Amino acid sequence: MIVRRCSGGVVFYANKVLLVKNDRGEWTLPKGKIVGDNLPHESAIQKVKLETGSDAKILDIAGDTIYEFFSRSRNQRVCNA
């Protein structure tokens, strides 16, 4: 199983939450793999900017998620933590 450290954000604007469509056409929050020695909060800001173009700032930590899925391209399970 591949284990990936990931980070992202819940972006609020004018009483709305920003969602992005992934490559499978699914609506999701902006997020992605933490690269190198980046800290989770640094990666969250970078991923939100990369996927949405928004300059966001962190107000608080929303919590942690851990989930698994089967990657068809890698033909194995992946755990995003």
N, CA, C and O atoms as CSV, one atom per row, in Angstrom:
chain,resi,resn,atom,element,x,y,z
A,1,MET,N,N,0.841,-1.177,0.000
A,1,MET,CA,C,0.000,0.000,0.000
A,1,MET,C,C,0.888,1.242,0.000
A,1,MET,O,O,1.888,1.306,0.715
A,2,ILE,N,N,0.514,2.205,-0.795
A,2,ILE,CA,C,1.186,3.496,-0.818
A,2,ILE,C,C,0.566,4.357,0.277
A,2,ILE,O,O,-0.658,4.427,0.390
A,3,VAL,N,N,1.397,5.010,1.083
A,3,VAL,CA,C,0.914,5.932,2.107
A,3,VAL,C,C,1.394,7.325,1.726
A,3,VAL,O,O,2.590,7.555,1.550
A,4,ARG,N,N,0.450,8.252,1.600
A,4,ARG,CA,C,0.788,9.618,1.211
A,4,ARG,C,C,0.341,10.590,2.296
A,4,ARG,O,O,-0.773,10.486,2.810
A,5,ARG,N,N,1.213,11.537,2.642
A,5,ARG,CA,C,0.839,12.641,3.535
A,5,ARG,C,C,0.226,13.722,2.667
A,5,ARG,O,O,0.833,14.152,1.686
A,6,CYS,N,N,-0.967,14.164,3.020
A,6,CYS,CA,C,-1.688,15.147,2.219
A,6,CYS,C,C,-2.156,16.306,3.086
A,6,CYS,O,O,-2.222,16.207,4.311
A,7,SER,N,N,-2.479,17.407,2.416
A,7,SER,CA,C,-2.948,18.590,3.108
A,7,SER,C,C,-3.839,19.388,2.163
A,7,SER,O,O,-3.673,19.330,0.945
A,8,GLY,N,N,-4.771,20.120,2.722
A,8,GLY,CA,C,-5.658,20.931,1.895
A,8,GLY,C,C,-6.432,21.894,2.756
A,8,GLY,O,O,-6.084,22.136,3.912
A,9,GLY,N,N,-7.489,22.443,2.181
A,9,GLY,CA,C,-8.228,23.440,2.934
A,9,GLY,C,C,-9.700,23.495,2.610
A,9,GLY,O,O,-10.147,23.068,1.546
A,10,VAL,N,N,-10.437,24.031,3.555
A,10,VAL,CA,C,-11.843,24.369,3.358
A,10,VAL,C,C,-11.856,25.889,3.187
A,10,VAL,O,O,-11.595,26.631,4.134
A,11,VAL,N,N,-12.162,26.340,1.973
A,11,VAL,CA,C,-12.089,27.769,1.662
A,11,VAL,C,C,-13.494,28.363,1.699
A,11,VAL,O,O,-14.377,27.956,0.944
A,12,PHE,N,N,-13.681,29.330,2.590
A,12,PHE,CA,C,-14.962,30.027,2.715
A,12,PHE,C,C,-14.867,31.388,2.046
A,12,PHE,O,O,-13.859,32.084,2.173
A,13,TYR,N,N,-15.932,31.764,1.326
A,13,TYR,CA,C,-16.021,33.098,0.729
A,13,TYR,C,C,-17.489,33.464,0.590
A,13,TYR,O,O,-18.248,32.750,-0.065
A,14,ALA,N,N,-17.894,34.569,1.198
A,14,ALA,CA,C,-19.266,35.069,1.100
A,14,ALA,C,C,-20.295,33.977,1.424
A,14,ALA,O,O,-21.236,33.757,0.662
A,15,ASN,N,N,-20.107,33.301,2.553
A,15,ASN,CA,C,-21.022,32.247,3.017
A,15,ASN,C,C,-21.102,31.045,2.073
A,15,ASN,O,O,-22.098,30.320,2.068
A,16,LYS,N,N,-20.066,30.839,1.288
A,16,LYS,CA,C,-19.998,29.687,0.386
A,16,LYS,C,C,-18.689,28.952,0.625
A,16,LYS,O,O,-17.724,29.529,1.127
A,17,VAL,N,N,-18.662,27.662,0.258
A,17,VAL,CA,C,-17.459,26.849,0.352
A,17,VAL,C,C,-16.979,26.558,-1.060
A,17,VAL,O,O,-17.762,26.157,-1.921
A,18,LEU,N,N,-15.693,26.761,-1.294
A,18,LEU,CA,C,-15.101,26.552,-2.612
A,18,LEU,C,C,-14.791,25.069,-2.829
A,18,LEU,O,O,-14.106,24.451,-2.014
A,19,LEU,N,N,-15.289,24.505,-3.914
A,19,LEU,CA,C,-15.000,23.127,-4.301
A,19,LEU,C,C,-14.318,23.132,-5.662
A,19,LEU,O,O,-14.492,24.062,-6.449
A,20,VAL,N,N,-13.544,22.088,-5.934
A,20,VAL,CA,C,-12.904,21.914,-7.243
A,20,VAL,C,C,-13.323,20.559,-7.806
A,20,VAL,O,O,-13.685,19.650,-7.059
A,21,LYS,N,N,-13.271,20.436,-9.117
A,21,LYS,CA,C,-13.568,19.166,-9.767
A,21,LYS,C,C,-12.250,18.458,-10.061
A,21,LYS,O,O,-11.357,19.031,-10.684
A,22,ASN,N,N,-12.130,17.201,-9.608
A,22,ASN,CA,C,-10.892,16.468,-9.852
A,22,ASN,C,C,-10.896,15.866,-11.259
A,22,ASN,O,O,-11.835,16.073,-12.027
A,23,ASP,N,N,-9.853,15.130,-11.583
A,23,ASP,CA,C,-9.707,14.575,-12.937
A,23,ASP,C,C,-10.724,13.486,-13.265
A,23,ASP,O,O,-10.846,13.077,-14.420
A,24,ARG,N,N,-11.455,13.014,-12.253
A,24,ARG,CA,C,-12.526,12.036,-12.487
A,24,ARG,C,C,-13.901,12.695,-12.503
A,24,ARG,O,O,-14.925,12.012,-12.546
A,25,GLY,N,N,-13.918,14.038,-12.468
A,25,GLY,CA,C,-15.174,14.759,-12.501
A,25,GLY,C,C,-15.905,14.806,-11.175
A,25,GLY,O,O,-17.095,15.120,-11.136
A,26,GLU,N,N,-15.207,14.497,-10.077
A,26,GLU,CA,C,-15.812,14.499,-8.746
A,26,GLU,C,C,-15.536,15.834,-8.053
A,26,GLU,O,O,-14.439,16.381,-8.169
A,27,TRP,N,N,-16.527,16.355,-7.337
A,27,TRP,CA,C,-16.344,17.576,-6.568
A,27,TRP,C,C,-15.608,17.255,-5.281
A,27,TRP,O,O,-15.944,16.284,-4.602
A,28,THR,N,N,-14.600,18.062,-4.933
A,28,THR,CA,C,-13.779,17.817,-3.762
A,28,THR,C,C,-13.212,19.130,-3.228
A,28,THR,O,O,-13.308,20.168,-3.882
A,29,LEU,N,N,-12.633,19.078,-2.058
A,29,LEU,CA,C,-11.930,20.231,-1.513
A,29,LEU,C,C,-10.533,20.300,-2.129
A,29,LEU,O,O,-9.978,19.258,-2.479
A,30,PRO,N,N,-9.947,21.484,-2.273
A,30,PRO,CA,C,-8.585,21.575,-2.796
A,30,PRO,C,C,-7.603,20.933,-1.816
A,30,PRO,O,O,-7.583,21.259,-0.629
A,31,LYS,N,N,-6.798,20.022,-2.334
A,31,LYS,CA,C,-5.851,19.300,-1.475
A,31,LYS,C,C,-4.823,18.595,-2.354
A,31,LYS,O,O,-4.966,18.541,-3.576
A,32,GLY,N,N,-3.796,18.061,-1.723
A,32,GLY,CA,C,-2.791,17.308,-2.460
A,32,GLY,C,C,-1.695,16.794,-1.557
A,32,GLY,O,O,-1.707,17.018,-0.346
A,33,LYS,N,N,-0.754,16.107,-2.156
A,33,LYS,CA,C,0.349,15.468,-1.443
A,33,LYS,C,C,1.311,16.523,-0.897
A,33,LYS,O,O,1.615,17.507,-1.572
A,34,ILE,N,N,1.787,16.308,0.329
A,34,ILE,CA,C,2.804,17.174,0.923
A,34,ILE,C,C,4.142,16.773,0.304
A,34,ILE,O,O,4.529,15.605,0.337
A,35,VAL,N,N,4.834,17.749,-0.257
A,35,VAL,CA,C,6.080,17.485,-0.977
A,35,VAL,C,C,7.273,17.891,-0.115
A,35,VAL,O,O,7.276,18.951,0.512
A,36,GLY,N,N,8.285,17.025,-0.099
A,36,GLY,CA,C,9.531,17.328,0.600
A,36,GLY,C,C,9.340,17.520,2.083
A,36,GLY,O,O,8.618,16.769,2.737
A,37,ASP,N,N,10.000,18.541,2.608
A,37,ASP,CA,C,9.955,18.830,4.042
A,37,ASP,C,C,8.905,19.877,4.397
A,37,ASP,O,O,8.916,20.406,5.509
A,38,ASN,N,N,8.000,20.183,3.471
A,38,ASN,CA,C,6.958,21.173,3.759
A,38,ASN,C,C,6.113,20.727,4.942
A,38,ASN,O,O,5.879,19.535,5.140
A,39,LEU,N,N,5.666,21.682,5.713
A,39,LEU,CA,C,4.752,21.419,6.815
A,39,LEU,C,C,3.325,21.375,6.275
A,39,LEU,O,O,3.047,21.967,5.232
A,40,PRO,N,N,2.418,20.687,6.965
A,40,PRO,CA,C,1.045,20.590,6.475
A,40,PRO,C,C,0.385,21.938,6.190
A,40,PRO,O,O,-0.303,22.080,5.179
A,41,HIS,N,N,0.584,22.936,7.067
A,41,HIS,CA,C,-0.059,24.228,6.841
A,41,HIS,C,C,0.528,24.949,5.628
A,41,HIS,O,O,-0.189,25.664,4.928
A,42,GLU,N,N,1.830,24.764,5.374
A,42,GLU,CA,C,2.442,25.354,4.183
A,42,GLU,C,C,1.871,24.708,2.926
A,42,GLU,O,O,1.532,25.394,1.961
A,43,SER,N,N,1.770,23.400,2.948
A,43,SER,CA,C,1.231,22.672,1.800
A,43,SER,C,C,-0.228,23.010,1.554
A,43,SER,O,O,-0.650,23.115,0.402
A,44,ALA,N,N,-1.007,23.182,2.616
A,44,ALA,CA,C,-2.426,23.516,2.458
A,44,ALA,C,C,-2.572,24.822,1.683
A,44,ALA,O,O,-3.372,24.901,0.751
A,45,ILE,N,N,-1.815,25.835,2.054
A,45,ILE,CA,C,-1.879,27.125,1.366
A,45,ILE,C,C,-1.432,26.982,-0.083
A,45,ILE,O,O,-2.044,27.558,-0.982
A,46,GLN,N,N,-0.360,26.211,-0.318
A,46,GLN,CA,C,0.146,26.005,-1.684
A,46,GLN,C,C,-0.866,25.260,-2.552
A,46,GLN,O,O,-1.083,25.634,-3.705
A,47,LYS,N,N,-1.484,24.214,-2.014
A,47,LYS,CA,C,-2.441,23.419,-2.800
A,47,LYS,C,C,-3.685,24.228,-3.136
A,47,LYS,O,O,-4.205,24.135,-4.247
A,48,VAL,N,N,-4.168,25.028,-2.177
A,48,VAL,CA,C,-5.330,25.868,-2.449
A,48,VAL,C,C,-4.997,26.868,-3.557
A,48,VAL,O,O,-5.806,27.078,-4.461
A,49,LYS,N,N,-3.823,27.482,-3.497
A,49,LYS,CA,C,-3.404,28.444,-4.527
A,49,LYS,C,C,-3.266,27.766,-5.886
A,49,LYS,O,O,-3.734,28.292,-6.896
A,50,LEU,N,N,-2.631,26.611,-5.912
A,50,LEU,CA,C,-2.394,25.884,-7.161
A,50,LEU,C,C,-3.701,25.454,-7.821
A,50,LEU,O,O,-3.866,25.601,-9.032
A,51,GLU,N,N,-4.623,24.926,-7.033
A,51,GLU,CA,C,-5.852,24.369,-7.604
A,51,GLU,C,C,-6.954,25.396,-7.839
A,51,GLU,O,O,-7.862,25.154,-8.635
A,52,THR,N,N,-6.888,26.550,-7.153
A,52,THR,CA,C,-7.988,27.512,-7.272
A,52,THR,C,C,-7.555,28.907,-7.697
A,52,THR,O,O,-8.371,29.698,-8.170
A,53,GLY,N,N,-6.276,29.207,-7.530
A,53,GLY,CA,C,-5.803,30.559,-7.795
A,53,GLY,C,C,-6.079,31.518,-6.654
A,53,GLY,O,O,-5.791,32.709,-6.771
A,54,SER,N,N,-6.628,31.030,-5.558
A,54,SER,CA,C,-7.000,31.873,-4.419
A,54,SER,C,C,-5.847,32.005,-3.429
A,54,SER,O,O,-5.175,31.027,-3.101
A,55,ASP,N,N,-5.636,33.219,-2.964
A,55,ASP,CA,C,-4.675,33.470,-1.891
A,55,ASP,C,C,-5.418,33.343,-0.567
A,55,ASP,O,O,-6.049,34.294,-0.106
A,56,ALA,N,N,-5.340,32.184,0.027
A,56,ALA,CA,C,-6.074,31.910,1.264
A,56,ALA,C,C,-5.146,32.058,2.457
A,56,ALA,O,O,-3.922,32.018,2.326
A,57,LYS,N,N,-5.747,32.229,3.610
A,57,LYS,CA,C,-4.981,32.215,4.851
A,57,LYS,C,C,-5.660,31.258,5.818
A,57,LYS,O,O,-6.873,31.053,5.760
A,58,ILE,N,N,-4.885,30.691,6.685
A,58,ILE,CA,C,-5.411,29.717,7.640
A,58,ILE,C,C,-5.985,30.451,8.847
A,58,ILE,O,O,-5.308,31.259,9.482
A,59,LEU,N,N,-7.246,30.153,9.148
A,59,LEU,CA,C,-7.895,30.708,10.330
A,59,LEU,C,C,-7.860,29.729,11.488
A,59,LEU,O,O,-7.727,30.127,12.645
A,60,ASP,N,N,-7.979,28.438,11.171
A,60,ASP,CA,C,-7.995,27.405,12.198
A,60,ASP,C,C,-7.795,26.057,11.511
A,60,ASP,O,O,-7.901,25.953,10.289
A,61,ILE,N,N,-7.512,25.050,12.288
A,61,ILE,CA,C,-7.368,23.696,11.757
A,61,ILE,C,C,-8.732,23.021,11.788
A,61,ILE,O,O,-9.396,22.995,12.825
A,62,ALA,N,N,-9.149,22.471,10.644
A,62,ALA,CA,C,-10.471,21.842,10.549
A,62,ALA,C,C,-10.469,20.424,11.107
A,62,ALA,O,O,-11.515,19.927,11.524
A,63,GLY,N,N,-9.322,19.769,11.124
A,63,GLY,CA,C,-9.241,18.403,11.630
A,63,GLY,C,C,-8.414,17.537,10.707
A,63,GLY,O,O,-7.837,18.017,9.731
A,64,ASP,N,N,-8.362,16.268,11.022
A,64,ASP,CA,C,-7.578,15.307,10.249
A,64,ASP,C,C,-8.499,14.301,9.581
A,64,ASP,O,O,-9.556,13.963,10.113
A,65,THR,N,N,-8.095,13.831,8.427
A,65,THR,CA,C,-8.804,12.745,7.755
A,65,THR,C,C,-7.802,11.698,7.319
A,65,THR,O,O,-6.652,12.006,7.005
A,66,ILE,N,N,-8.251,10.469,7.306
A,66,ILE,CA,C,-7.460,9.363,6.758
A,66,ILE,C,C,-8.431,8.505,5.965
A,66,ILE,O,O,-9.473,8.091,6.472
A,67,TYR,N,N,-8.073,8.244,4.711
A,67,TYR,CA,C,-8.932,7.388,3.908
A,67,TYR,C,C,-8.096,6.588,2.919
A,67,TYR,O,O,-6.987,6.979,2.555
A,68,GLU,N,N,-8.650,5.470,2.497
A,68,GLU,CA,C,-7.996,4.593,1.533
A,68,GLU,C,C,-8.829,4.491,0.269
A,68,GLU,O,O,-10.054,4.608,0.301
A,69,PHE,N,N,-8.144,4.271,-0.844
A,69,PHE,CA,C,-8.820,4.023,-2.110
A,69,PHE,C,C,-7.932,3.140,-2.970
A,69,PHE,O,O,-6.741,2.983,-2.697
A,70,PHE,N,N,-8.510,2.576,-3.994
A,70,PHE,CA,C,-7.745,1.741,-4.914
A,70,PHE,C,C,-7.383,2.574,-6.132
A,70,PHE,O,O,-8.261,3.100,-6.816
A,71,SER,N,N,-6.078,2.691,-6.403
A,71,SER,CA,C,-5.597,3.440,-7.557
A,71,SER,C,C,-5.536,2.515,-8.766
A,71,SER,O,O,-4.753,1.566,-8.801
A,72,ARG,N,N,-6.366,2.805,-9.745
A,72,ARG,CA,C,-6.350,1.990,-10.971
A,72,ARG,C,C,-5.063,2.183,-11.746
A,72,ARG,O,O,-4.555,1.238,-12.349
A,73,SER,N,N,-4.524,3.409,-11.737
A,73,SER,CA,C,-3.295,3.661,-12.484
A,73,SER,C,C,-2.087,2.974,-11.855
A,73,SER,O,O,-1.164,2.576,-12.565
A,74,ARG,N,N,-2.083,2.831,-10.524
A,74,ARG,CA,C,-0.975,2.163,-9.830
A,74,ARG,C,C,-1.286,0.701,-9.525
A,74,ARG,O,O,-0.400,-0.064,-9.145
A,75,ASN,N,N,-2.540,0.324,-9.693
A,75,ASN,CA,C,-3.008,-1.037,-9.444
A,75,ASN,C,C,-2.718,-1.481,-8.008
A,75,ASN,O,O,-2.302,-2.614,-7.769
A,76,GLN,N,N,-2.945,-0.571,-7.059
A,76,GLN,CA,C,-2.779,-0.902,-5.640
A,76,GLN,C,C,-3.517,0.105,-4.766
A,76,GLN,O,O,-3.957,1.154,-5.235
A,77,ARG,N,N,-3.641,-0.239,-3.484
A,77,ARG,CA,C,-4.327,0.630,-2.532
A,77,ARG,C,C,-3.443,1.811,-2.167
A,77,ARG,O,O,-2.217,1.700,-2.138
A,78,VAL,N,N,-4.083,2.951,-1.887
A,78,VAL,CA,C,-3.401,4.166,-1.461
A,78,VAL,C,C,-4.083,4.651,-0.188
A,78,VAL,O,O,-5.311,4.654,-0.097
A,79,CYS,N,N,-3.293,5.056,0.783
A,79,CYS,CA,C,-3.813,5.635,2.014
A,79,CYS,C,C,-3.392,7.095,2.046
A,79,CYS,O,O,-2.201,7.406,2.075
A,80,ASN,N,N,-4.369,7.984,2.042
A,80,ASN,CA,C,-4.099,9.419,2.199
A,80,ASN,C,C,-4.297,9.780,3.658
A,80,ASN,O,O,-5.374,9.584,4.221
A,81,ALA,N,N,-3.250,10.306,4.257
A,81,ALA,CA,C,-3.313,10.685,5.671
A,81,ALA,C,C,-2.948,12.139,5.841
A,81,ALA,O,O,-2.943,12.648,6.962
